[in-house]
Amino acid sequence: MRLFIAIRLSDEIRSGLAEIQSFLRNRGVSGNFTKLENLHLTLAFIGEYDDPEDVLDAMRGVPFAPFSIRLDGFGSFGDLYWCGIGENNELSAYVKRLRRALAESGIPFDRKKFSPHITLIRKASFDRNRSFPGVTVPDASMEADRVSLMRSDRAKSGMVYTEIGRVLAN
Ligand code: 2AM
């Protein structure tokens, strides 16, 4: 199964993100817009791995206190558009410890540098003769008090992400 570790987002954050998506859609940006229920913040992408219990054990070995995350910044990686998460020492420290625990348990994961973002549109395109619309990121934050192990499946209707386990903050 295809696995990743993520923070699931509050309704408030997701509706803020949906506002950005509608704004862009209304100004002529097209592409694969992430469905509301699929919006999440990935902390580590594991990929194909058939022992989720192993991953949960590694996650349980990394205790954390609840911390706050806030939407901040908008940008792109090529044709993928994202909304960022504000500079956050607690989040980066947790991700560092989490990734170390995965490595120590021999669980593979994508080692690309962690750059906290929520993907809003994949394969985005817009009329290059027009300037890209200026996005205002809504002021929205949430308390992260759990981290989820997610399974990703490709369905006819698109990607389906299912939480298959979670660890709670202390
Ligand atoms: P993305 O939104 O930047 O594509 C499920 O695919 C989640 O894992 C997405 O949030 C995706 O990030 C993230 N991810 C990180 N590295 C990935 C990789 N190498 N392949 C696929 N998804 C990856």
Backbone and ligand atoms as CSV (ligand in chain L), in Angstrom:
chain,resi,resn,atom,element,x,y,z
A,1,MET,N,N,0.835,-1.204,0.000
A,1,MET,CA,C,0.000,0.000,0.000
A,1,MET,C,C,0.870,1.254,0.000
A,2,ARG,N,N,0.248,2.323,-0.513
A,2,ARG,CA,C,0.980,3.586,-0.629
A,2,ARG,C,C,0.652,4.441,0.601
A,3,LEU,N,N,1.678,4.778,1.367
A,3,LEU,CA,C,1.454,5.422,2.663
A,3,LEU,C,C,2.116,6.796,2.756
A,4,PHE,N,N,1.519,7.658,3.548
A,4,PHE,CA,C,2.191,8.897,3.922
A,4,PHE,C,C,1.696,9.335,5.302
A,5,ILE,N,N,2.486,10.187,5.934
A,5,ILE,CA,C,2.135,10.681,7.269
A,5,ILE,C,C,1.762,12.149,7.124
A,6,ALA,N,N,0.631,12.515,7.717
A,6,ALA,CA,C,0.121,13.868,7.464
A,6,ALA,C,C,-0.606,14.434,8.671
A,7,ILE,N,N,-0.773,15.738,8.640
A,7,ILE,CA,C,-1.687,16.396,9.576
A,7,ILE,C,C,-2.967,16.667,8.793
A,8,ARG,N,N,-4.073,16.162,9.312
A,8,ARG,CA,C,-5.368,16.444,8.687
A,8,ARG,C,C,-5.791,17.834,9.136
A,9,LEU,N,N,-6.486,18.537,8.282
A,9,LEU,CA,C,-6.724,19.960,8.525
A,9,LEU,C,C,-8.138,20.229,9.031
A,10,SER,N,N,-8.258,21.264,9.838
A,10,SER,CA,C,-9.566,21.634,10.396
A,10,SER,C,C,-10.473,22.152,9.277
A,11,ASP,N,N,-11.777,22.187,9.567
A,11,ASP,CA,C,-12.743,22.717,8.599
A,11,ASP,C,C,-12.417,24.166,8.270
A,12,GLU,N,N,-11.999,24.924,9.287
A,12,GLU,CA,C,-11.711,26.350,9.070
A,12,GLU,C,C,-10.562,26.512,8.070
A,13,ILE,N,N,-9.506,25.732,8.271
A,13,ILE,CA,C,-8.346,25.820,7.366
A,13,ILE,C,C,-8.765,25.379,5.968
A,14,ARG,N,N,-9.510,24.279,5.892
A,14,ARG,CA,C,-9.877,23.777,4.561
A,14,ARG,C,C,-10.808,24.749,3.854
A,15,SER,N,N,-11.685,25.422,4.591
A,15,SER,CA,C,-12.538,26.366,3.862
A,15,SER,C,C,-11.726,27.571,3.422
A,16,GLY,N,N,-10.701,27.960,4.192
A,16,GLY,CA,C,-9.800,29.034,3.758
A,16,GLY,C,C,-9.088,28.637,2.464
A,17,LEU,N,N,-8.669,27.390,2.398
A,17,LEU,CA,C,-7.962,26.914,1.200
A,17,LEU,C,C,-8.918,26.836,0.001
A,18,ALA,N,N,-10.161,26.425,0.286
A,18,ALA,CA,C,-11.156,26.342,-0.794
A,18,ALA,C,C,-11.449,27.734,-1.353
A,19,GLU,N,N,-11.382,28.746,-0.474
A,19,GLU,CA,C,-11.576,30.133,-0.956
A,19,GLU,C,C,-10.495,30.499,-1.957
A,20,ILE,N,N,-9.256,30.124,-1.658
A,20,ILE,CA,C,-8.158,30.432,-2.597
A,20,ILE,C,C,-8.411,29.696,-3.921
A,21,GLN,N,N,-8.828,28.438,-3.814
A,21,GLN,CA,C,-9.085,27.668,-5.047
A,21,GLN,C,C,-10.173,28.346,-5.884
A,22,SER,N,N,-11.270,28.767,-5.246
A,22,SER,CA,C,-12.357,29.393,-6.011
A,22,SER,C,C,-11.878,30.691,-6.643
A,23,PHE,N,N,-11.111,31.457,-5.876
A,23,PHE,CA,C,-10.581,32.720,-6.394
A,23,PHE,C,C,-9.790,32.451,-7.683
A,24,LEU,N,N,-8.932,31.448,-7.639
A,24,LEU,CA,C,-8.085,31.165,-8.808
A,24,LEU,C,C,-8.920,30.636,-9.982
A,25,ARG,N,N,-9.868,29.772,-9.652
A,25,ARG,CA,C,-10.723,29.199,-10.706
A,25,ARG,C,C,-11.494,30.319,-11.406
A,26,ASN,N,N,-12.007,31.251,-10.599
A,26,ASN,CA,C,-12.797,32.354,-11.166
A,26,ASN,C,C,-11.956,33.308,-11.996
A,27,ARG,N,N,-10.640,33.248,-11.814
A,27,ARG,CA,C,-9.769,34.120,-12.606
A,27,ARG,C,C,-9.043,33.369,-13.708
A,28,GLY,N,N,-9.588,32.221,-14.070
A,28,GLY,CA,C,-9.106,31.541,-15.278
A,28,GLY,C,C,-7.999,30.526,-15.071
A,29,VAL,N,N,-7.694,30.191,-13.808
A,29,VAL,CA,C,-6.680,29.144,-13.605
A,29,VAL,C,C,-7.404,27.796,-13.681
A,30,SER,N,N,-6.862,26.864,-14.475
A,30,SER,CA,C,-7.487,25.535,-14.533
A,30,SER,C,C,-6.466,24.494,-14.078
A,31,GLY,N,N,-6.916,23.265,-13.942
A,31,GLY,CA,C,-6.015,22.199,-13.482
A,31,GLY,C,C,-6.762,21.243,-12.581
A,32,ASN,N,N,-6.024,20.350,-11.925
A,32,ASN,CA,C,-6.646,19.407,-10.996
A,32,ASN,C,C,-6.662,20.026,-9.603
A,33,PHE,N,N,-7.819,20.529,-9.243
A,33,PHE,CA,C,-7.963,21.162,-7.929
A,33,PHE,C,C,-8.152,20.071,-6.881
A,34,THR,N,N,-7.377,20.129,-5.815
A,34,THR,CA,C,-7.513,19.126,-4.748
A,34,THR,C,C,-8.895,19.245,-4.120
A,35,LYS,N,N,-9.570,18.089,-3.993
A,35,LYS,CA,C,-10.904,18.099,-3.372
A,35,LYS,C,C,-10.774,18.471,-1.903
A,36,LEU,N,N,-11.809,19.135,-1.398
A,36,LEU,CA,C,-11.793,19.612,-0.010
A,36,LEU,C,C,-11.361,18.510,0.975
A,37,GLU,N,N,-11.926,17.314,0.794
A,37,GLU,CA,C,-11.635,16.253,1.770
A,37,GLU,C,C,-10.199,15.731,1.653
A,38,ASN,N,N,-9.529,16.063,0.570
A,38,ASN,CA,C,-8.161,15.570,0.381
A,38,ASN,C,C,-7.078,16.556,0.806
A,39,LEU,N,N,-7.489,17.745,1.234
A,39,LEU,CA,C,-6.483,18.747,1.615
A,39,LEU,C,C,-5.804,18.317,2.921
A,40,HIS,N,N,-4.494,18.272,2.935
A,40,HIS,CA,C,-3.759,17.822,4.120
A,40,HIS,C,C,-2.347,18.395,4.060
A,41,LEU,N,N,-1.639,18.283,5.175
A,41,LEU,CA,C,-0.232,18.691,5.217
A,41,LEU,C,C,0.624,17.437,5.382
A,42,THR,N,N,1.384,17.106,4.352
A,42,THR,CA,C,2.226,15.898,4.429
A,42,THR,C,C,3.496,16.188,5.227
A,43,LEU,N,N,3.801,15.265,6.149
A,43,LEU,CA,C,5.034,15.400,6.946
A,43,LEU,C,C,6.117,14.462,6.425
A,44,ALA,N,N,5.698,13.302,5.914
A,44,ALA,CA,C,6.664,12.348,5.348
A,44,ALA,C,C,5.924,11.478,4.350
A,45,PHE,N,N,6.496,11.328,3.169
A,45,PHE,CA,C,5.897,10.460,2.148
A,45,PHE,C,C,6.675,9.151,2.137
A,46,ILE,N,N,5.978,8.060,2.432
A,46,ILE,CA,C,6.628,6.755,2.555
A,46,ILE,C,C,6.575,6.006,1.226
A,47,GLY,N,N,5.443,6.065,0.560
A,47,GLY,CA,C,5.295,5.325,-0.695
A,47,GLY,C,C,4.903,3.887,-0.412
A,48,GLU,N,N,5.230,2.967,-1.332
A,48,GLU,CA,C,4.791,1.575,-1.196
A,48,GLU,C,C,5.460,0.927,0.012
A,49,TYR,N,N,4.630,0.462,0.948
A,49,TYR,CA,C,5.156,-0.201,2.144
A,49,TYR,C,C,4.009,-0.998,2.740
A,50,ASP,N,N,4.250,-2.282,3.046
A,50,ASP,CA,C,3.115,-3.123,3.398
A,50,ASP,C,C,2.940,-3.396,4.878
A,51,ASP,N,N,3.687,-2.662,5.722
A,51,ASP,CA,C,3.537,-2.914,7.151
A,51,ASP,C,C,3.200,-1.631,7.913
A,52,PRO,N,N,1.922,-1.220,7.864
A,52,PRO,CA,C,1.554,0.021,8.530
A,52,PRO,C,C,1.799,-0.009,10.040
A,53,GLU,N,N,1.734,-1.213,10.667
A,53,GLU,CA,C,1.955,-1.295,12.120
A,53,GLU,C,C,3.364,-0.830,12.478
A,54,ASP,N,N,4.319,-1.187,11.606
A,54,ASP,CA,C,5.708,-0.740,11.775
A,54,ASP,C,C,5.797,0.776,11.810
A,55,VAL,N,N,5.051,1.377,10.884
A,55,VAL,CA,C,5.091,2.831,10.765
A,55,VAL,C,C,4.449,3.454,12.008
A,56,LEU,N,N,3.319,2.872,12.430
A,56,LEU,CA,C,2.646,3.404,13.626
A,56,LEU,C,C,3.536,3.280,14.860
A,57,ASP,N,N,4.273,2.172,14.953
A,57,ASP,CA,C,5.197,2.010,16.083
A,57,ASP,C,C,6.238,3.124,16.067
A,58,ALA,N,N,6.774,3.404,14.888
A,58,ALA,CA,C,7.784,4.465,14.788
A,58,ALA,C,C,7.156,5.802,15.183
A,59,MET,N,N,5.915,6.035,14.726
A,59,MET,CA,C,5.234,7.299,15.053
A,59,MET,C,C,5.003,7.410,16.565
A,60,ARG,N,N,4.632,6.276,17.182
A,60,ARG,CA,C,4.348,6.292,18.633
A,60,ARG,C,C,5.607,6.600,19.433
A,61,GLY,N,N,6.748,6.304,18.852
A,61,GLY,CA,C,8.019,6.562,19.545
A,61,GLY,C,C,8.437,8.023,19.508
A,62,VAL,N,N,7.603,8.871,18.903
A,62,VAL,CA,C,7.954,10.297,18.813
A,62,VAL,C,C,6.856,11.136,19.472
A,63,PRO,N,N,6.924,11.248,20.806
A,63,PRO,CA,C,5.879,12.008,21.496
A,63,PRO,C,C,5.964,13.489,21.147
A,64,PHE,N,N,4.851,14.162,21.190
A,64,PHE,CA,C,4.872,15.609,20.923
A,64,PHE,C,C,3.751,16.289,21.690
A,65,ALA,N,N,3.962,17.567,21.969
A,65,ALA,CA,C,2.921,18.380,22.598
A,65,ALA,C,C,2.175,19.071,21.458
A,66,PRO,N,N,0.892,19.381,21.658
A,66,PRO,CA,C,0.140,20.052,20.585
A,66,PRO,C,C,0.839,21.357,20.193
A,67,PHE,N,N,0.783,21.676,18.925
A,67,PHE,CA,C,1.362,22.949,18.481
A,67,PHE,C,C,0.419,23.558,17.460
A,68,SER,N,N,0.674,24.838,17.190
A,68,SER,CA,C,-0.259,25.532,16.319
A,68,SER,C,C,0.338,25.664,14.914
A,69,ILE,N,N,-0.487,25.517,13.886
A,69,ILE,CA,C,-0.024,25.771,12.517
A,69,ILE,C,C,-0.934,26.827,11.891
A,70,ARG,N,N,-0.350,27.618,10.997
A,70,ARG,CA,C,-1.077,28.761,10.427
A,70,ARG,C,C,-0.799,28.837,8.944
A,71,LEU,N,N,-1.821,29.134,8.170
A,71,LEU,CA,C,-1.608,29.301,6.728
A,71,LEU,C,C,-0.755,30.539,6.500
A,72,ASP,N,N,0.204,30.418,5.603
A,72,ASP,CA,C,1.033,31.595,5.287
A,72,ASP,C,C,1.774,31.350,3.977
A,73,GLY,N,N,1.531,32.186,3.018
A,73,GLY,CA,C,2.288,32.124,1.760
A,73,GLY,C,C,1.596,31.264,0.717
A,74,PHE,N,N,1.874,31.601,-0.522
A,74,PHE,CA,C,1.298,30.881,-1.657
A,74,PHE,C,C,2.412,30.800,-2.694
A,75,GLY,N,N,2.520,29.668,-3.360
A,75,GLY,CA,C,3.602,29.569,-4.341
A,75,GLY,C,C,3.420,28.361,-5.229
A,76,SER,N,N,4.436,28.054,-6.018
A,76,SER,CA,C,4.328,26.919,-6.939
A,76,SER,C,C,5.625,26.139,-6.991
A,77,PHE,N,N,5.501,24.855,-7.292
A,77,PHE,CA,C,6.630,24.019,-7.699
A,77,PHE,C,C,6.253,23.639,-9.126
A,78,GLY,N,N,6.783,24.302,-10.097
A,78,GLY,CA,C,6.386,24.036,-11.484
A,78,GLY,C,C,4.908,24.326,-11.650
A,79,ASP,N,N,4.136,23.323,-12.113
A,79,ASP,CA,C,2.707,23.559,-12.328
A,79,ASP,C,C,1.849,23.110,-11.138
A,80,LEU,N,N,2.497,22.907,-9.998
A,80,LEU,CA,C,1.752,22.557,-8.774
A,80,LEU,C,C,1.679,23.817,-7.896
A,81,TYR,N,N,0.470,24.211,-7.534
A,81,TYR,CA,C,0.298,25.402,-6.697
A,81,TYR,C,C,-0.062,25.001,-5.275
A,82,TRP,N,N,0.538,25.701,-4.323
A,82,TRP,CA,C,0.357,25.326,-2.927
A,82,TRP,C,C,0.139,26.546,-2.050
A,83,CYS,N,N,-0.375,26.256,-0.858
A,83,CYS,CA,C,-0.440,27.268,0.193
A,83,CYS,C,C,0.538,26.797,1.267
A,84,GLY,N,N,1.311,27.723,1.808
A,84,GLY,CA,C,2.341,27.350,2.779
A,84,GLY,C,C,1.847,27.399,4.219
A,85,ILE,N,N,2.724,26.951,5.098
A,85,ILE,CA,C,2.483,26.999,6.543
A,85,ILE,C,C,3.558,27.913,7.130
A,86,GLY,N,N,3.136,28.826,8.004
A,86,GLY,CA,C,4.080,29.793,8.575
A,86,GLY,C,C,5.238,29.118,9.297
A,87,GLU,N,N,6.379,29.771,9.249
A,87,GLU,CA,C,7.605,29.348,9.950
A,87,GLU,C,C,7.241,28.819,11.336
A,88,ASN,N,N,7.723,27.635,11.650
A,88,ASN,CA,C,7.214,26.985,12.841
A,88,ASN,C,C,8.245,26.004,13.402
A,89,ASN,N,N,8.930,26.428,14.469
A,89,ASN,CA,C,10.001,25.584,15.034
A,89,ASN,C,C,9.489,24.257,15.557
A,90,GLU,N,N,8.275,24.282,16.150
A,90,GLU,CA,C,7.766,23.029,16.741
A,90,GLU,C,C,7.463,22.007,15.644
A,91,LEU,N,N,6.870,22.505,14.549
A,91,LEU,CA,C,6.567,21.598,13.437
A,91,LEU,C,C,7.862,21.035,12.855
A,92,SER,N,N,8.842,21.912,12.585
A,92,SER,CA,C,10.077,21.388,11.979
A,92,SER,C,C,10.793,20.426,12.910
A,93,ALA,N,N,10.789,20.738,14.231
A,93,ALA,CA,C,11.468,19.840,15.169
A,93,ALA,C,C,10.752,18.490,15.203
A,94,TYR,N,N,9.423,18.512,15.184
A,94,TYR,CA,C,8.683,17.244,15.211
A,94,TYR,C,C,8.981,16.427,13.949
A,95,VAL,N,N,8.967,17.090,12.797
A,95,VAL,CA,C,9.199,16.360,11.532
A,95,VAL,C,C,10.608,15.772,11.507
A,96,LYS,N,N,11.564,16.516,12.045
A,96,LYS,CA,C,12.940,16.007,12.101
A,96,LYS,C,C,12.986,14.723,12.934
A,97,ARG,N,N,12.324,14.753,14.102
A,97,ARG,CA,C,12.358,13.584,14.993
A,97,ARG,C,C,11.580,12.420,14.375
A,98,LEU,N,N,10.475,12.751,13.718
A,98,LEU,CA,C,9.659,11.713,13.075
A,98,LEU,C,C,10.471,11.019,11.971
A,99,ARG,N,N,11.110,11.815,11.134
A,99,ARG,CA,C,11.870,11.231,10.030
A,99,ARG,C,C,13.061,10.422,10.545
A,100,ARG,N,N,13.655,10.888,11.651
A,100,ARG,CA,C,14.764,10.121,12.233
A,100,ARG,C,C,14.243,8.763,12.712
A,101,ALA,N,N,13.063,8.761,13.341
A,101,ALA,CA,C,12.485,7.512,13.843
A,101,ALA,C,C,12.176,6.560,12.682
A,102,LEU,N,N,11.684,7.100,11.568
A,102,LEU,CA,C,11.396,6.246,10.407
A,102,LEU,C,C,12.707,5.627,9.911
A,103,ALA,N,N,13.734,6.460,9.788
A,103,ALA,CA,C,15.023,5.983,9.286
A,103,ALA,C,C,15.560,4.890,10.213
A,104,GLU,N,N,15.462,5.127,11.538
A,104,GLU,CA,C,16.004,4.142,12.484
A,104,GLU,C,C,15.236,2.827,12.443
A,105,SER,N,N,13.969,2.885,12.014
A,105,SER,CA,C,13.180,1.650,11.909
A,105,SER,C,C,13.294,1.031,10.529
A,106,GLY,N,N,14.101,1.609,9.685
A,106,GLY,CA,C,14.305,1.040,8.331
A,106,GLY,C,C,13.097,1.250,7.423
A,107,ILE,N,N,12.278,2.264,7.736
A,107,ILE,CA,C,11.100,2.545,6.897
A,107,ILE,C,C,11.513,3.570,5.833
A,108,PRO,N,N,11.285,3.244,4.561
A,108,PRO,CA,C,11.725,4.170,3.515
A,108,PRO,C,C,10.822,5.403,3.472
A,109,PHE,N,N,11.368,6.532,3.117
A,109,PHE,CA,C,10.539,7.736,2.902
A,109,PHE,C,C,11.301,8.688,1.994
A,110,ASP,N,N,10.555,9.584,1.401
A,110,ASP,CA,C,11.146,10.562,0.497
A,110,ASP,C,C,11.988,11.547,1.322
A,111,ARG,N,N,13.292,11.610,1.032
A,111,ARG,CA,C,14.204,12.408,1.874
A,111,ARG,C,C,14.298,13.866,1.448
A,112,LYS,N,N,13.485,14.223,0.441
A,112,LYS,CA,C,13.517,15.636,0.016
A,112,LYS,C,C,13.287,16.540,1.230
A,113,LYS,N,N,13.967,17.687,1.237
A,113,LYS,CA,C,13.857,18.622,2.361
A,113,LYS,C,C,12.372,18.920,2.643
A,114,PHE,N,N,12.032,19.005,3.916
A,114,PHE,CA,C,10.642,19.270,4.281
A,114,PHE,C,C,10.314,20.727,3.974
A,115,SER,N,N,9.356,20.938,3.084
A,115,SER,CA,C,8.911,22.321,2.887
A,115,SER,C,C,7.392,22.306,3.006
A,116,PRO,N,N,6.921,22.711,4.203
A,116,PRO,CA,C,5.514,22.516,4.564
A,116,PRO,C,C,4.565,23.234,3.606
A,117,HIS,N,N,3.768,22.460,2.894
A,117,HIS,CA,C,2.823,23.062,1.946
A,117,HIS,C,C,1.601,22.172,1.794
A,118,ILE,N,N,0.530,22.783,1.353
A,118,ILE,CA,C,-0.714,22.059,1.083
A,118,ILE,C,C,-0.998,22.262,-0.401
A,119,THR,N,N,-1.034,21.164,-1.131
A,119,THR,CA,C,-1.225,21.282,-2.578
A,119,THR,C,C,-2.670,21.652,-2.895
A,120,LEU,N,N,-2.831,22.736,-3.648
A,120,LEU,CA,C,-4.177,23.208,-4.010
A,120,LEU,C,C,-4.547,22.813,-5.429
A,121,ILE,N,N,-3.570,22.867,-6.346
A,121,ILE,CA,C,-3.842,22.549,-7.758
A,121,ILE,C,C,-2.634,21.815,-8.324
A,122,ARG,N,N,-2.898,20.729,-9.028
A,122,ARG,CA,C,-1.849,20.045,-9.784
A,122,ARG,C,C,-2.094,20.322,-11.257
A,123,LYS,N,N,-1.036,20.234,-12.033
A,123,LYS,CA,C,-1.134,20.463,-13.492
A,123,LYS,C,C,-1.913,21.744,-13.795
A,124,ALA,N,N,-1.552,22.803,-13.095
A,124,ALA,CA,C,-2.262,24.070,-13.275
A,124,ALA,C,C,-1.855,24.718,-14.593
A,125,SER,N,N,-2.822,25.387,-15.224
A,125,SER,CA,C,-2.463,26.183,-16.391
A,125,SER,C,C,-3.302,27.448,-16.389
A,126,PHE,N,N,-2.775,28.481,-16.970
A,126,PHE,CA,C,-3.509,29.739,-17.101
A,126,PHE,C,C,-2.938,30.471,-18.296
A,127,ASP,N,N,-3.689,31.431,-18.761
A,127,ASP,CA,C,-3.299,32.191,-19.948
A,127,ASP,C,C,-2.065,33.038,-19.619
A,128,ARG,N,N,-0.944,32.682,-20.234
A,128,ARG,CA,C,0.334,33.355,-19.911
A,128,ARG,C,C,0.342,34.831,-20.331
A,129,ASN,N,N,-0.628,35.213,-21.150
A,129,ASN,CA,C,-0.677,36.630,-21.539
A,129,ASN,C,C,-1.272,37.491,-20.429
A,130,ARG,N,N,-1.898,36.791,-19.471
A,130,ARG,CA,C,-2.466,37.543,-18.338
A,130,ARG,C,C,-1.532,37.386,-17.156
A,131,SER,N,N,-1.545,38.375,-16.260
A,131,SER,CA,C,-0.667,38.199,-15.095
A,131,SER,C,C,-1.389,37.280,-14.097
A,132,PHE,N,N,-0.586,36.518,-13.369
A,132,PHE,CA,C,-1.169,35.557,-12.434
A,132,PHE,C,C,-1.889,36.324,-11.321
A,133,PRO,N,N,-3.118,35.907,-10.972
A,133,PRO,CA,C,-3.874,36.650,-9.951
A,133,PRO,C,C,-3.135,36.718,-8.606
A,134,GLY,N,N,-3.190,37.869,-7.977
A,134,GLY,CA,C,-2.541,38.043,-6.659
A,134,GLY,C,C,-3.388,37.375,-5.586
A,135,VAL,N,N,-2.835,36.386,-4.932
A,135,VAL,CA,C,-3.598,35.617,-3.945
A,135,VAL,C,C,-3.421,36.205,-2.544
A,136,THR,N,N,-4.519,36.363,-1.840
A,136,THR,CA,C,-4.427,36.724,-0.420
A,136,THR,C,C,-4.739,35.464,0.379
A,137,VAL,N,N,-3.820,35.094,1.241
A,137,VAL,CA,C,-4.033,33.879,2.042
A,137,VAL,C,C,-4.853,34.250,3.274
A,138,PRO,N,N,-5.992,33.580,3.488
A,138,PRO,CA,C,-6.806,33.907,4.666
A,138,PRO,C,C,-6.047,33.638,5.964
A,139,ASP,N,N,-6.378,34.406,6.977
A,139,ASP,CA,C,-5.731,34.217,8.268
A,139,ASP,C,C,-6.429,33.053,8.968
A,140,ALA,N,N,-5.811,31.876,8.936
A,140,ALA,CA,C,-6.461,30.726,9.575
A,140,ALA,C,C,-5.396,29.868,10.231
A,141,SER,N,N,-5.711,29.404,11.432
A,141,SER,CA,C,-4.752,28.543,12.119
A,141,SER,C,C,-5.496,27.431,12.850
A,142,MET,N,N,-4.766,26.436,13.279
A,142,MET,CA,C,-5.380,25.339,14.032
A,142,MET,C,C,-4.346,24.739,14.967
A,143,GLU,N,N,-4.853,24.048,15.962
A,143,GLU,CA,C,-4.002,23.330,16.900
A,143,GLU,C,C,-3.799,21.926,16.317
A,144,ALA,N,N,-2.529,21.544,16.101
A,144,ALA,CA,C,-2.261,20.181,15.621
A,144,ALA,C,C,-2.072,19.306,16.846
A,145,ASP,N,N,-3.032,18.425,17.088
A,145,ASP,CA,C,-2.940,17.584,18.284
A,145,ASP,C,C,-2.964,16.105,17.925
A,146,ARG,N,N,-2.845,15.800,16.618
A,146,ARG,CA,C,-2.750,14.404,16.177
A,146,ARG,C,C,-2.044,14.358,14.840
A,147,VAL,N,N,-1.415,13.220,14.596
A,147,VAL,CA,C,-0.719,13.019,13.326
A,147,VAL,C,C,-1.232,11.698,12.765
A,148,SER,N,N,-1.548,11.698,11.479
A,148,SER,CA,C,-2.245,10.549,10.889
A,148,SER,C,C,-1.368,9.777,9.913
A,149,LEU,N,N,-1.549,8.466,9.950
A,149,LEU,CA,C,-0.957,7.620,8.913
A,149,LEU,C,C,-2.035,7.440,7.849
A,150,MET,N,N,-1.727,7.833,6.639
A,150,MET,CA,C,-2.712,7.857,5.564
A,150,MET,C,C,-2.353,6.839,4.487
A,151,ARG,N,N,-3.390,6.248,3.915
A,151,ARG,CA,C,-3.204,5.375,2.757
A,151,ARG,C,C,-3.766,6.100,1.550
A,152,SER,N,N,-3.062,6.000,0.454
A,152,SER,CA,C,-3.494,6.690,-0.753
A,152,SER,C,C,-3.864,5.648,-1.812
A,153,ASP,N,N,-5.067,5.750,-2.337
A,153,ASP,CA,C,-5.520,4.822,-3.386
A,153,ASP,C,C,-6.004,5.608,-4.580
A,154,ARG,N,N,-5.702,5.086,-5.747
A,154,ARG,CA,C,-6.181,5.740,-6.962
A,154,ARG,C,C,-7.533,5.118,-7.327
A,155,ALA,N,N,-8.566,5.943,-7.405
A,155,ALA,CA,C,-9.897,5.441,-7.785
A,155,ALA,C,C,-10.285,6.120,-9.091
A,156,LYS,N,N,-11.393,5.659,-9.665
A,156,LYS,CA,C,-11.870,6.280,-10.912
A,156,LYS,C,C,-12.121,7.766,-10.712
A,157,SER,N,N,-12.643,8.089,-9.503
A,157,SER,CA,C,-12.999,9.480,-9.205
A,157,SER,C,C,-11.792,10.329,-8.813
A,158,GLY,N,N,-10.613,9.738,-8.758
A,158,GLY,CA,C,-9.413,10.485,-8.346
A,158,GLY,C,C,-8.756,9.808,-7.153
A,159,MET,N,N,-7.866,10.528,-6.481
A,159,MET,CA,C,-7.170,9.932,-5.339
A,159,MET,C,C,-8.108,9.881,-4.134
A,160,VAL,N,N,-8.004,8.784,-3.392
A,160,VAL,CA,C,-8.767,8.680,-2.143
A,160,VAL,C,C,-7.754,8.485,-1.022
A,161,TYR,N,N,-7.802,9.350,-0.026
A,161,TYR,CA,C,-6.885,9.247,1.109
A,161,TYR,C,C,-7.679,8.768,2.321
A,162,THR,N,N,-7.177,7.714,2.966
A,162,THR,CA,C,-7.884,7.150,4.118
A,162,THR,C,C,-6.951,7.133,5.320
A,163,GLU,N,N,-7.457,7.607,6.462
A,163,GLU,CA,C,-6.642,7.531,7.674
A,163,GLU,C,C,-6.677,6.094,8.179
A,164,ILE,N,N,-5.491,5.472,8.340
A,164,ILE,CA,C,-5.501,4.086,8.823
A,164,ILE,C,C,-4.906,3.973,10.230
A,165,GLY,N,N,-4.443,5.105,10.764
A,165,GLY,CA,C,-3.949,5.098,12.141
A,165,GLY,C,C,-3.571,6.514,12.512
A,166,ARG,N,N,-3.427,6.732,13.816
A,166,ARG,CA,C,-3.065,8.089,14.232
A,166,ARG,C,C,-2.356,8.041,15.579
A,167,VAL,N,N,-1.557,9.073,15.848
A,167,VAL,CA,C,-1.014,9.230,17.195
A,167,VAL,C,C,-1.489,10.584,17.714
A,168,LEU,N,N,-1.804,10.609,19.008
A,168,LEU,CA,C,-2.304,11.852,19.607
A,168,LEU,C,C,-1.175,12.543,20.372
A,169,ALA,N,N,-1.263,13.852,20.460
A,169,ALA,CA,C,-0.280,14.618,21.237
A,169,ALA,C,C,-0.435,14.270,22.715
A,170,ASN,N,N,0.613,14.549,23.484
A,170,ASN,CA,C,0.571,14.275,24.936
A,170,ASN,C,C,-0.447,15.171,25.618
L,1,2AM,P1,P,2.440,16.998,-2.968
L,1,2AM,O1,O,1.103,17.483,-2.539
L,1,2AM,O2,O,3.489,18.045,-2.922
L,1,2AM,O3,O,2.403,16.221,-4.261
L,1,2AM,C1,C,0.248,12.111,-1.062
L,1,2AM,O4,O,0.753,11.875,-2.326
L,1,2AM,C2,C,1.001,13.227,-0.403
L,1,2AM,O5,O,2.392,12.890,-0.303
L,1,2AM,C3,C,0.942,14.550,-1.123
L,1,2AM,O6,O,0.760,15.544,-0.140
L,1,2AM,C4,C,2.288,14.687,-1.777
L,1,2AM,O7,O,2.828,15.971,-1.831
L,1,2AM,C5,C,3.171,13.963,-0.780
L,1,2AM,N1,N,4.431,13.528,-1.376
L,1,2AM,C6,C,5.659,13.881,-0.953
L,1,2AM,N2,N,6.614,13.279,-1.674
L,1,2AM,C7,C,5.975,12.545,-2.599
L,1,2AM,C8,C,6.420,11.697,-3.644
L,1,2AM,N3,N,7.722,11.462,-3.861
L,1,2AM,N4,N,5.483,11.097,-4.410
L,1,2AM,C9,C,4.150,11.318,-4.190
L,1,2AM,N5,N,3.679,12.088,-3.200
L,1,2AM,C10,C,4.579,12.703,-2.412
